[in-house]
Amino acid sequence: MELDFSFYNVDLFKNFLQKGLIFSLQLTIVATIGGIFLGTILALMRLSGKKVLASPATWYVNLMRSIPLVMVILWFFLLMPSIIGKSIGAELSAYITFIAFEAAFFSEIVRAGIGSIAKGQTAAGRALGLSYAQNMQYIVLPQAFRNMIPVLMTQTIILFQDTSLVYAIGAYDLLKGFEVAGKNFGRPIEAYLLAAIVYFLICFSLSRIVRIIQSKVAIIR
């Protein structure tokens, strides 16, 4: 079969890929911010030493990390209409499920980051009269997040790759754009080849940025 790349042009991006790329990037950014926020809460609950907080947080993290993301997306999208009585749409469903799912992974990163801070610093904070929350806010978390930046960004790259899974509920992401373009031009192989190249370039570029940041963080340490 002879390959035809003649449809690789600006119109391809404007008519088929732009909408999907914007949604994929928005989903990545929203899920990262929401996942880090919820993940930090889960990490603090697990480290609180209080069983009433640690147990549900541990259960939630272990459950989410044990289920494939595509299953979480499908379950939420299919079950929510029967629970609330109406559909919330593929895009909103994707935002919610990605935040809920990624929070479990960000939680483990945050927990490890907090654990990397010397215990003597928290002891010094307690000696100054700081509460657990104040210790975390002013002493532990600022240092922990600085150390975690490379790992958080690496997880964000994985998250961007995972956005392609929203095809399962019909959301129009970047990969969906390539799929539609391939069908319209009758060139699915060429479309998926370009998709692979685009995903590689985006993820490789981001990974290079992570390496640069990682080296700078190492110097600061």
N, C-alpha and C positions, 0 to 999 in steps of 0.2 A: 504493500500500500504506500502510495506516494504522499509525503507530508506537504501541507500547504500552510505557510505562515503569513500569507498576504493580509489576513484580517488583523494582524498585530499593528494597531494604529491608535491614534488619539481617540477616535470614536468608540473603540472597544472599551477604553477606560471610562469615558464619559457616560456611555449608555449602559454598560454592564457591571463595571468593577467599582466605580466611585462610591455608589451607595453601599455596596457590601463592605468595602474597605473602611468607610466611616463607621459603620455599625460594629465591625470587628474591633476597631480601635477604641470606640466608646465603651464597648462591653469589657475590653481588657482594662481600661482605666477605671471604670466604675467598680468592676469586680475586685481589682487590686486594692483600691481605697477602702471599699466596704469590707473586703476580706481581711485586710490588715487591722481595721478597727474592731471587727467582731472577733478576729483571731487573738488580738491583744487581750480583750475581755476574757476570752476562754482560757488563755494562758495564765492570766492573773487569778482566775477562779481555781485553776488546777494547782497553783503555787500558794494559794491562800492558807493551806493547812486546815481548812474547815471542810469536813466531809460533805456538808449540805451544799457546798459550792463546787468542790472538787469532783464529786461523783457524777453529777449530770454533765459537767464539762468533759470529763474523761469519756463518758459514754457517747456523747455527741461526736467527739473527735474520732474515736475508734470506729464508730458506725460509718461516718462519712468517708473515712480513709479505706474502708473495706468494700465500698460499693463503687462500681464504675460510674464515671460522671454522666455518660449517656443514659444510664438507667435513672439517675436522679432527675435529669432533664425530662425524660419521658414520663416518669411517675408524677412529677409535679404538674406538668402540662396537662396530663390526662385526668388526674384526680381533682385538681382545683375546681373545675366547673361543677363537679358533683358536690363539692363541699360548700362553695359560696354561691352556687346557683348560676354562674355565668363565666364565660371564658375571659381571661385577662390578656390574651394575645401572646404570640410567640416571642416577641421582643421583650416584653416585661417579664414573662416567665423565664427567659434566658438570664436576665439581670439578677433576678431573685435567686435562681438555682446556682448560678456561678458564685455569687457572694456567699451563700450558705455552704457550698461545697469547698470553695477555696479557703474559707475561714479555718477549716480543720487543718489544712496544710500550713497556712500562715501561723496558726497557733503553735504548732510544733517548732517553727523557726523562731518565733518570739520567745518561746519557753527556753530554747537552747541559748538564745542571745542573752536572756536574763541570767541564765546559769553561768554564762561566761564572765560575768562581773564578779570581782573578788568579794567574798562575803564580809571582809573587813570594812568595806565601804558602807554596806547596809548596817553593820554594827555601829559604825561611827555615826550614821544618821539617827539610829535609835538613841544613842548616847546624847545626841543633841536635842532629843525630845520629839523627833519626827515620827509621825504615825506610819503605818504600813503604806497607805495611799500616798502620803507625802514623800516617803522614801523612794517609791517607785516613780513618782512624777518628777522629782527634782534630781535624783541621784542615779537610779538604776536605768530607767528607760531611755534617757537621752544617750547614755553611753552604749546601751545595748543596741539601739536602733542604728547608731553609727557603725557598729560592728556588723550588723545584719544587712546593711545596704546591698552588698554584692549578692547575697543569698536571696534576698527579697526580689531583686531584679531578675535573677535566674528563674525564680518561680513565676515571675510575671511573663517571661518569655514562653515558658511552658503553658501558661494560661492563654497567651495569644494563640498558640498552636491549637489548644483545645477548643477555641471558639468555633472551629470548623465543625464541631459536634452538634451545633444548633441546627444542622441540616435535618436532624431527626424530627424536629417539630416545625420545619418549614420556614424558619427565620432566614432572612436574606443577608447572609454574611459574605465575606470575600470569596470563599470557595463556591458558594452558591452562585455568585456572579460569573465565575469561570464556567460553572456547569451550564448556566443559561446561555452564555455566549457560545459554548461548544455546540449546544443543541441548535441554536439559531443559525450558526454558520455551517452546521453539519460537519464540524471538525472537533469532536470531543477529545481526541488524543492530543492534538496541538494545544487545546485549551488547558488540559490537565498538565501538560509539560510546562506551559507558561506559569501555571499555578504553583508548581513545585519550585520553579526558579524564583518567583516572587516571594514565596514563604521562606525559602532559603536565604535570600538576600536580606529580608527584614530581620530574621532571627540571627543570622550571622553578624549583621551590623550591630544589633543589640548586645550580642555576646561579647563583641570587641569592646563595646562601651563598658560592660560589666568588668572586663579584665582591667581596663584603665582605672576604673573606680576602685577595684580591689587593690591595685598596687598603691593607690593614694591612701586608702584606709590603712594599709599595712605600714606605710611611712608614718602616719599619724600615731599609730600604736607605738 
